[in-house]
Amino acid sequence: MILFVTTRRSSLDNERRCRQFRNLGMAWRHISLSDEAFPEVFDSLRRRRLWARLGAIWRGIFRLRAEIRRLSPSDILYVNALDCLAAVLLARMGIARHNKLICQILDVHSLLLYPGPYRRLLRWIERRLLGAIDLLVVPSAGALPRYFRPVAGYRGPAAVVNNRLPSGEAEEPCPAPPFNGTWIIGWFGSLRCERSVKILCHAAAILGQKVEIRIAGTSKLPAGLLEQAIAPLSNITYLGPFAAMDTGRLYRDVHFSWAVHFESPIKAQWALPVRTFEGGAHGRPALVRADTDAGTHMHDNGIGWGIAEPLEQELPLFLQSLTERDYRKVAANVCEKRQLFVGEEQLAQAIAQIRS
């Protein structure tokens, strides 16, 4: 059995991981640290929320301790993020039996990436916590040599489990819409990247009816920024938030998945954005930054395009030069390589690694 420990229950990432456990036929139980009435304490590591975050972890420890006592020796603790790892390590203090412990880190917080005394303290805590685990799970191979080995100092076993969709979530990919002289780009999900707004708005202004941009999701941008930027542009539409069940409908009507982000220049080098997997699962090639691991991944597998800097200039040039024939070739390749975007194989291998 797997005890899956997360900061919150109502998270799409956590729901997808649970579905993958189920698809693999594994017995699992999901426990969250936070009070679901106040999930916002885990939204960031800003100082004003840090004490609320620590309080939620402390309260969660008591629930965890009872759960851990009930585990059999063969059961596995699978924790998501450092918060949960700290809580589990505290909760099992004084318990003689220590079950195998997997820590999954899907995102490295920006506070851990830059110098400063407060950040050095956080990195020291991170090193101590990671030193107690049996396996580290990361979503991209580049995270290990670029961060966890040299910066976090982690030397233990590791496994790469990409952010692939669970089997059964995405229907078989359908053909992209016809090309009638207008390329349609979809930017779906959590909207955080201010520069993406500028790049897409610039392309819309330059290309006019040669491009259409559809944006959907929860905006994490400064209030009013997105609405004000797209207001003068008739070829950009903001569709508002959407439910996970609507993802297929959104991708069905576009040609590309926009997976460019600059939220953290360091982290963006190794990240493989979730959008590349969501779009790929529905048969849509991704547009990413050329100078990143995501760009290399797109190029090597023929499943999308890396756009070089400056993207404000290069994106319109790319769209003007792309032929429908070249697009259809890459889109067909995306559909043929569906295993890159959907499935549980990597997760099964990671768990088998810790059981061997």
ChimeraX attribute file (.defattr): number of C-alpha atoms within 10 A of each C-alpha:
attribute: neighborCount
match mode: 1-to-1
recipient: residues
	/A:1	14
	/A:2	20
	/A:3	20
	/A:4	21
	/A:5	26
	/A:6	23
	/A:7	28
	/A:8	19
	/A:9	18
	/A:10	12
	/A:11	12
	/A:12	11
	/A:13	14
	/A:14	19
	/A:15	13
	/A:16	17
	/A:17	19
	/A:18	18
	/A:19	17
	/A:20	22
	/A:21	19
	/A:22	14
	/A:23	14
	/A:24	16
	/A:25	9
	/A:26	13
	/A:27	11
	/A:28	17
	/A:29	14
	/A:30	16
	/A:31	18
	/A:32	21
	/A:33	26
	/A:34	22
	/A:35	15
	/A:36	12
	/A:37	6
	/A:38	11
	/A:39	17
	/A:40	14
	/A:41	20
	/A:42	20
	/A:43	10
	/A:44	13
	/A:45	14
	/A:46	12
	/A:47	9
	/A:48	10
	/A:49	15
	/A:50	14
	/A:51	13
	/A:52	15
	/A:53	23
	/A:54	15
	/A:55	14
	/A:56	21
	/A:57	24
	/A:58	17
	/A:59	14
	/A:60	22
	/A:61	20
	/A:62	16
	/A:63	14
	/A:64	23
	/A:65	18
	/A:66	12
	/A:67	15
	/A:68	20
	/A:69	14
	/A:70	9
	/A:71	17
	/A:72	12
	/A:73	11
	/A:74	10
	/A:75	19
	/A:76	22
	/A:77	24
	/A:78	25
	/A:79	28
	/A:80	22
	/A:81	17
	/A:82	19
	/A:83	20
	/A:84	24
	/A:85	26
	/A:86	20
	/A:87	24
	/A:88	23
	/A:89	17
	/A:90	16
	/A:91	21
	/A:92	20
	/A:93	11
	/A:94	8
	/A:95	10
	/A:96	8
	/A:97	13
	/A:98	18
	/A:99	16
	/A:100	17
	/A:101	22
	/A:102	26
	/A:103	24
	/A:104	23
	/A:105	16
	/A:106	18
	/A:107	13
	/A:108	17
	/A:109	12
	/A:110	14
	/A:111	16
	/A:112	19
	/A:113	18
	/A:114	11
	/A:115	10
	/A:116	11
	/A:117	9
	/A:118	11
	/A:119	15
	/A:120	15
	/A:121	12
	/A:122	13
	/A:123	19
	/A:124	13
	/A:125	15
	/A:126	19
	/A:127	16
	/A:128	14
	/A:129	17
	/A:130	22
	/A:131	15
	/A:132	15
	/A:133	18
	/A:134	17
	/A:135	22
	/A:136	23
	/A:137	24
	/A:138	22
	/A:139	22
	/A:140	20
	/A:141	18
	/A:142	19
	/A:143	22
	/A:144	23
	/A:145	11
	/A:146	15
	/A:147	18
	/A:148	19
	/A:149	13
	/A:150	11
	/A:151	14
	/A:152	20
	/A:153	17
	/A:154	20
	/A:155	13
	/A:156	13
	/A:157	14
	/A:158	21
	/A:159	22
	/A:160	19
	/A:161	20
	/A:162	23
	/A:163	25
	/A:164	26
	/A:165	24
	/A:166	22
	/A:167	18
	/A:168	12
	/A:169	17
	/A:170	19
	/A:171	11
	/A:172	13
	/A:173	20
	/A:174	14
	/A:175	16
	/A:176	21
	/A:177	13
	/A:178	12
	/A:179	13
	/A:180	8
	/A:181	12
	/A:182	17
	/A:183	20
	/A:184	20
	/A:185	23
	/A:186	27
	/A:187	25
	/A:188	25
	/A:189	20
	/A:190	14
	/A:191	19
	/A:192	16
	/A:193	16
	/A:194	16
	/A:195	15
	/A:196	20
	/A:197	19
	/A:198	16
	/A:199	19
	/A:200	24
	/A:201	22
	/A:202	19
	/A:203	22
	/A:204	21
	/A:205	18
	/A:206	15
	/A:207	17
	/A:208	15
	/A:209	13
	/A:210	17
	/A:211	21
	/A:212	22
	/A:213	24
	/A:214	19
	/A:215	22
	/A:216	19
	/A:217	16
	/A:218	14
	/A:219	18
	/A:220	12
	/A:221	14
	/A:222	9
	/A:223	9
	/A:224	9
	/A:225	12
	/A:226	19
	/A:227	11
	/A:228	10
	/A:229	15
	/A:230	20
	/A:231	13
	/A:232	11
	/A:233	16
	/A:234	13
	/A:235	19
	/A:236	23
	/A:237	16
	/A:238	16
	/A:239	12
	/A:240	11
	/A:241	15
	/A:242	14
	/A:243	9
	/A:244	10
	/A:245	10
	/A:246	9
	/A:247	18
	/A:248	20
	/A:249	10
	/A:250	19
	/A:251	27
	/A:252	18
	/A:253	18
	/A:254	22
	/A:255	26
	/A:256	26
	/A:257	26
	/A:258	25
	/A:259	24
	/A:260	26
	/A:261	21
	/A:262	15
	/A:263	14
	/A:264	13
	/A:265	11
	/A:266	15
	/A:267	21
	/A:268	18
	/A:269	20
	/A:270	22
	/A:271	20
	/A:272	26
	/A:273	20
	/A:274	18
	/A:275	23
	/A:276	27
	/A:277	24
	/A:278	25
	/A:279	30
	/A:280	31
	/A:281	30
	/A:282	27
	/A:283	33
	/A:284	33
	/A:285	31
	/A:286	31
	/A:287	24
	/A:288	28
	/A:289	25
	/A:290	20
	/A:291	15
	/A:292	20
	/A:293	21
	/A:294	28
	/A:295	23
	/A:296	17
	/A:297	17
	/A:298	23
	/A:299	14
	/A:300	10
	/A:301	13
	/A:302	17
	/A:303	25
	/A:304	27
	/A:305	21
	/A:306	24
	/A:307	20
	/A:308	17
	/A:309	12
	/A:310	10
	/A:311	23
	/A:312	19
	/A:313	15
	/A:314	15
	/A:315	19
	/A:316	20
	/A:317	15
	/A:318	15
	/A:319	15
	/A:320	15
	/A:321	8
	/A:322	11
	/A:323	12
	/A:324	13
	/A:325	9
	/A:326	9
	/A:327	17
	/A:328	16
	/A:329	12
	/A:330	20
	/A:331	23
	/A:332	18
	/A:333	19
	/A:334	27
	/A:335	22
	/A:336	13
	/A:337	16
	/A:338	17
	/A:339	16
	/A:340	19
	/A:341	25
	/A:342	22
	/A:343	22
	/A:344	22
	/A:345	13
	/A:346	15
	/A:347	20
	/A:348	15
	/A:349	14
	/A:350	19
	/A:351	17
	/A:352	10
	/A:353	14
	/A:354	16
	/A:355	11
	/A:356	5
